[in-house]
């Protein structure tokens, strides 16, 4: 068979399945990495432009809900509105739960109250609460009024729990069995029961007061004989979640103990719901992303479907705080304006000292924030961590001081034609300032996140501005101050 | 009942369960957030210091493996060695798989080959491969030689797949059933089969050539009647993973489609293993952490148990690259030394322009890196994203130009006693430079990560240095250049 490539192949030479494979690949909505192809998005856009409802439905009907959500996120506001108008009630409910906030707002606005109520009813309680939580009270009540009473009550109950708590992300349908039942009885019950969760991974074993005794993974359950008592299949102490627990804590426990599902209990320690790992994966991801964005001064949703004004406003605040820091640094430089006037070389070299300190501080701080969030930086390890970061800063501080001090001295000796004594004095001052600043950078990089964490603040949100303030001010004042004493005098 | 607090309570007034609860809480290894208390770590350390093997075992015997791993990570190198010497063969095998790299190296060194082989044999294949993958070929062979033949072969086979591929993280024991079997037959088989995975979440349904037809979640399986054919319980198209797929892709698919387990196939499309969500949660977390650390110039493991020299060396490289950038910026300033000599105010204000650009660029870049990794920034949305970031930068650029231009002008007018014309000219130059730099910062912040991603590079690793270079050079040259033309001349 001759070499074929997808752009020019003689279909007549190929067998039917080969032809199909090629045609499939050319039409595929997803690339080999599982992302939507831009060709596909383009095709959808084109049909939206032609107001071709059937054409759009044709393209999206085989997509999984998560892919429909991805598609919508890529369409942009105008096309999303038209897309919803064309697709209407055919929008898979699951896609609503998968959308990012910005895009979901657009979709919710574009759906009629009836369509939205219908979609929300199809979702699990936790997903429904998630979709409705950002709406105004009034809009939410309208949607709830259109829902069947049982679902309405379940969603209302979920919304009673605070945002980002276990109660909000749990599912309320749980399958629990008393400890004295045997496997056969439970299987028979499962086969006939009606209001069961669609998917579950463990049989929750409870006592007569509906308190959790233990968990039996389904894989252990199906391997057991019919006459085995379920309580005899319990192996480990179960990890149990309080309904009021913060979702970040929940994610921490799931990750630490490799949980698939965990029972949720109320204040009376009675079983009220279950959290499954699929909800947790998203929390793990978004919490880690939040830290990364917060370190860069982004504390609001900045995803691609949030309006420009809102994004600009959310970033303005951080830039304003940074302006304060920069002005402070300028004031420090201003103190030494006489010194700079006598030796312009100082103005040329001073950004190097500040920048190296800033970078060393950012490295240390990022590691500290990360270790605080994975809880390897704790009260028990704090002293060791501070010692270690100080040592690392000292080592690199000396290394760069030698490197840069020598380079500056040689530059001024050879290229600027200064006297050897002057050039080496300048190099020495630069080197000393560099060591001082990198050492302070390391200390600030670890002590500031530690202090913020101890004070109950999120270290990711405000560490960066404090660390930069320290490295700028120490950098400029150490370098210019030493220069004023030793070089200019 | 009078108010009680845990430090001073009259035990005689309380009922037995209340007393027990208080005593439990005082002894607890874990705090209410599920982390080890420093008191507990301290107690363990004390007994290690006293060489009290029984005392140490007493304390740790009730801990879950993940908590033992946390404990070891907090002990530090010396105490870890003593801990392993005292605990020896009693170390729960699971803890090995949960340790961070630095601490695991210490533990592996401290265990005898026999102890290590025994522990590794207890682990799942994927965990065993994970523990052994960083050892030298020779050490690894020694450990493998001590293992039972079946486990040895399984681990060897896992190690054949590249690091961070699906083949490496998959489990090789899978439960699969032919499509024509019914539920009753499968249950009977499960109850009698021997080499079953310890935990599984789906029945994999295969054709006679061992190709995957579909998945049946156990919760659907246990609800079905005995005479139902398993293939009739398949609902969705299964998500299937190639053994060679990168683990980051695997995590993406799990997160996108809310998977709990997925079958892994070889090049012949035959079922060879399964990946479960608990492995994926850790990948999701570590990939997000990697991005965050990479943006700060940390590309190696910097966790608390990595030696100081190694950490210092890994950070040195990034600082050296940054030094290059800083020197480049200095060269730019050096071009304008004559200008600065005539007007020292420029040296005082120039860091503000560079710093605001740097921060605006970092904001944009971090959002871009994050959106690339969540795949919402794609070929289909790139143009919209660039437009949006440019607009955001322009808005904030103008806002800060007005703010800072006016502030600088007033300062020089009122405090430094300059003429009105000179002060406003300076403010105007500062404002113009600020707009230029923040606009360039926004463009660089989005275009550089996009370009790196298009070129197949990880945008998290090298974007920051390019963006800072742009904002420093544009910032200094725009401000000093405009000043040279309009202010000094």
Boltz contact constraints between the chains, C-beta under 6 A:
constraints:
  - contact:
      token1: [A, 33]
      token2: [B, 249]
      max_distance: 6.0
  - contact:
      token1: [A, 34]
      token2: [B, 253]
      max_distance: 6.0
  - contact:
      token1: [A, 35]
      token2: [B, 375]
      max_distance: 6.0
  - contact:
      token1: [A, 38]
      token2: [B, 379]
      max_distance: 6.0
  - contact:
      token1: [A, 38]
      token2: [B, 380]
      max_distance: 6.0
  - contact:
      token1: [A, 41]
      token2: [B, 380]
      max_distance: 6.0
  - contact:
      token1: [A, 66]
      token2: [B, 256]
      max_distance: 6.0
  - contact:
      token1: [A, 66]
      token2: [B, 257]
      max_distance: 6.0
  - contact:
      token1: [A, 73]
      token2: [B, 376]
      max_distance: 6.0
  - contact:
      token1: [A, 74]
      token2: [B, 380]
      max_distance: 6.0
  - contact:
      token1: [A, 74]
      token2: [B, 381]
      max_distance: 6.0
  - contact:
      token1: [A, 76]
      token2: [B, 384]
      max_distance: 6.0
  - contact:
      token1: [A, 190]
      token2: [B, 222]
      max_distance: 6.0
  - contact:
      token1: [A, 190]
      token2: [B, 223]
      max_distance: 6.0
  - contact:
      token1: [A, 191]
      token2: [B, 223]
      max_distance: 6.0
  - contact:
      token1: [A, 199]
      token2: [B, 217]
      max_distance: 6.0
  - contact:
      token1: [A, 199]
      token2: [B, 219]
      max_distance: 6.0
  - contact:
      token1: [A, 200]
      token2: [B, 219]
      max_distance: 6.0
  - contact:
      token1: [A, 201]
      token2: [B, 201]
      max_distance: 6.0
  - contact:
      token1: [A, 217]
      token2: [B, 199]
      max_distance: 6.0
  - contact:
      token1: [A, 218]
      token2: [B, 218]
      max_distance: 6.0
  - contact:
      token1: [A, 219]
      token2: [B, 199]
      max_distance: 6.0
  - contact:
      token1: [A, 219]
      token2: [B, 200]
      max_distance: 6.0
  - contact:
      token1: [A, 222]
      token2: [B, 190]
      max_distance: 6.0
  - contact:
      token1: [A, 223]
      token2: [B, 190]
      max_distance: 6.0
  - contact:
      token1: [A, 223]
      token2: [B, 191]
      max_distance: 6.0
  - contact:
      token1: [A, 249]
      token2: [B, 33]
      max_distance: 6.0
  - contact:
      token1: [A, 253]
      token2: [B, 34]
      max_distance: 6.0
  - contact:
      token1: [A, 255]
      token2: [B, 281]
      max_distance: 6.0
  - contact:
      token1: [A, 256]
      token2: [B, 66]
      max_distance: 6.0
  - contact:
      token1: [A, 257]
      token2: [B, 66]
      max_distance: 6.0
  - contact:
      token1: [A, 258]
      token2: [B, 278]
      max_distance: 6.0
  - contact:
      token1: [A, 277]
      token2: [B, 277]
      max_distance: 6.0
  - contact:
      token1: [A, 278]
      token2: [B, 258]
      max_distance: 6.0
  - contact:
      token1: [A, 281]
      token2: [B, 255]
      max_distance: 6.0
  - contact:
      token1: [A, 281]
      token2: [B, 281]
      max_distance: 6.0
  - contact:
      token1: [A, 281]
      token2: [B, 284]
      max_distance: 6.0
  - contact:
      token1: [A, 284]
      token2: [B, 281]
      max_distance: 6.0
  - contact:
      token1: [A, 284]
      token2: [B, 284]
      max_distance: 6.0
  - contact:
      token1: [A, 284]
      token2: [B, 285]
      max_distance: 6.0
  - contact:
      token1: [A, 285]
      token2: [B, 284]
      max_distance: 6.0
  - contact:
      token1: [A, 285]
      token2: [B, 288]
      max_distance: 6.0
  - contact:
      token1: [A, 288]
      token2: [B, 285]
      max_distance: 6.0
  - contact:
      token1: [A, 288]
      token2: [B, 288]
      max_distance: 6.0
  - contact:
      token1: [A, 288]
      token2: [B, 289]
      max_distance: 6.0
  - contact:
      token1: [A, 289]
      token2: [B, 288]
      max_distance: 6.0
  - contact:
      token1: [A, 289]
      token2: [B, 370]
      max_distance: 6.0
  - contact:
      token1: [A, 292]
      token2: [B, 292]
      max_distance: 6.0
  - contact:
      token1: [A, 293]
      token2: [B, 366]
      max_distance: 6.0
  - contact:
      token1: [A, 296]
      token2: [B, 362]
      max_distance: 6.0
  - contact:
      token1: [A, 296]
      token2: [B, 363]
      max_distance: 6.0
  - contact:
      token1: [A, 296]
      token2: [B, 366]
      max_distance: 6.0
  - contact:
      token1: [A, 297]
      token2: [B, 363]
      max_distance: 6.0
  - contact:
      token1: [A, 298]
      token2: [B, 363]
      max_distance: 6.0
  - contact:
      token1: [A, 302]
      token2: [B, 367]
      max_distance: 6.0
  - contact:
      token1: [A, 304]
      token2: [B, 376]
      max_distance: 6.0
  - contact:
      token1: [A, 304]
      token2: [B, 381]
      max_distance: 6.0
  - contact:
      token1: [A, 304]
      token2: [B, 385]
      max_distance: 6.0
  - contact:
      token1: [A, 308]
      token2: [B, 388]
      max_distance: 6.0
  - contact:
      token1: [A, 308]
      token2: [B, 391]
      max_distance: 6.0
  - contact:
      token1: [A, 308]
      token2: [B, 392]
      max_distance: 6.0
  - contact:
      token1: [A, 311]
      token2: [B, 392]
      max_distance: 6.0
  - contact:
      token1: [A, 312]
      token2: [B, 392]
      max_distance: 6.0
  - contact:
      token1: [A, 312]
      token2: [B, 395]
      max_distance: 6.0
  - contact:
      token1: [A, 312]
      token2: [B, 396]
      max_distance: 6.0
  - contact:
      token1: [A, 315]
      token2: [B, 363]
      max_distance: 6.0
  - contact:
      token1: [A, 316]
      token2: [B, 396]
      max_distance: 6.0
  - contact:
      token1: [A, 319]
      token2: [B, 359]
      max_distance: 6.0
  - contact:
      token1: [A, 322]
      token2: [B, 359]
      max_distance: 6.0
  - contact:
      token1: [A, 326]
      token2: [B, 352]
      max_distance: 6.0
  - contact:
      token1: [A, 326]
      token2: [B, 355]
      max_distance: 6.0
  - contact:
      token1: [A, 329]
      token2: [B, 351]
      max_distance: 6.0
  - contact:
      token1: [A, 330]
      token2: [B, 348]
      max_distance: 6.0
  - contact:
      token1: [A, 330]
      token2: [B, 352]
      max_distance: 6.0
  - contact:
      token1: [A, 333]
      token2: [B, 348]
      max_distance: 6.0
  - contact:
      token1: [A, 334]
      token2: [B, 348]
      max_distance: 6.0
  - contact:
      token1: [A, 337]
      token2: [B, 344]
      max_distance: 6.0
  - contact:
      token1: [A, 340]
      token2: [B, 344]
      max_distance: 6.0
  - contact:
      token1: [A, 340]
      token2: [B, 347]
      max_distance: 6.0
  - contact:
      token1: [A, 341]
      token2: [B, 344]
      max_distance: 6.0
  - contact:
      token1: [A, 344]
      token2: [B, 337]
      max_distance: 6.0
  - contact:
      token1: [A, 344]
      token2: [B, 340]
      max_distance: 6.0
  - contact:
      token1: [A, 344]
      token2: [B, 341]
      max_distance: 6.0
  - contact:
      token1: [A, 347]
      token2: [B, 340]
      max_distance: 6.0
  - contact:
      token1: [A, 347]
      token2: [B, 347]
      max_distance: 6.0
  - contact:
      token1: [A, 348]
      token2: [B, 330]
      max_distance: 6.0
  - contact:
      token1: [A, 348]
      token2: [B, 333]
      max_distance: 6.0
  - contact:
      token1: [A, 348]
      token2: [B, 334]
      max_distance: 6.0
  - contact:
      token1: [A, 351]
      token2: [B, 329]
      max_distance: 6.0
  - contact:
      token1: [A, 352]
      token2: [B, 326]
      max_distance: 6.0
  - contact:
      token1: [A, 352]
      token2: [B, 330]
      max_distance: 6.0
  - contact:
      token1: [A, 355]
      token2: [B, 326]
      max_distance: 6.0
  - contact:
      token1: [A, 359]
      token2: [B, 319]
      max_distance: 6.0
  - contact:
      token1: [A, 359]
      token2: [B, 322]
      max_distance: 6.0
  - contact:
      token1: [A, 362]
      token2: [B, 296]
      max_distance: 6.0
  - contact:
      token1: [A, 363]
      token2: [B, 296]
      max_distance: 6.0
  - contact:
      token1: [A, 363]
      token2: [B, 297]
      max_distance: 6.0
  - contact:
      token1: [A, 363]
      token2: [B, 298]
      max_distance: 6.0
  - contact:
      token1: [A, 363]
      token2: [B, 315]
      max_distance: 6.0
  - contact:
      token1: [A, 366]
      token2: [B, 293]
      max_distance: 6.0
  - contact:
      token1: [A, 366]
      token2: [B, 296]
      max_distance: 6.0
  - contact:
      token1: [A, 367]
      token2: [B, 302]
      max_distance: 6.0
  - contact:
      token1: [A, 370]
      token2: [B, 289]
      max_distance: 6.0
  - contact:
      token1: [A, 375]
      token2: [B, 35]
      max_distance: 6.0
  - contact:
      token1: [A, 376]
      token2: [B, 73]
      max_distance: 6.0
  - contact:
      token1: [A, 376]
      token2: [B, 304]
      max_distance: 6.0
  - contact:
      token1: [A, 379]
      token2: [B, 38]
      max_distance: 6.0
  - contact:
      token1: [A, 380]
      token2: [B, 38]
      max_distance: 6.0
  - contact:
      token1: [A, 380]
      token2: [B, 41]
      max_distance: 6.0
  - contact:
      token1: [A, 380]
      token2: [B, 74]
      max_distance: 6.0
  - contact:
      token1: [A, 381]
      token2: [B, 74]
      max_distance: 6.0
  - contact:
      token1: [A, 381]
      token2: [B, 304]
      max_distance: 6.0
  - contact:
      token1: [A, 384]
      token2: [B, 76]
      max_distance: 6.0
  - contact:
      token1: [A, 385]
      token2: [B, 304]
      max_distance: 6.0
  - contact:
      token1: [A, 388]
      token2: [B, 308]
      max_distance: 6.0
  - contact:
      token1: [A, 391]
      token2: [B, 308]
      max_distance: 6.0
  - contact:
      token1: [A, 392]
      token2: [B, 308]
      max_distance: 6.0
  - contact:
      token1: [A, 392]
      token2: [B, 311]
      max_distance: 6.0
  - contact:
      token1: [A, 392]
      token2: [B, 312]
      max_distance: 6.0
  - contact:
      token1: [A, 395]
      token2: [B, 312]
      max_distance: 6.0
  - contact:
      token1: [A, 396]
      token2: [B, 312]
      max_distance: 6.0
  - contact:
      token1: [A, 396]
      token2: [B, 316]
      max_distance: 6.0
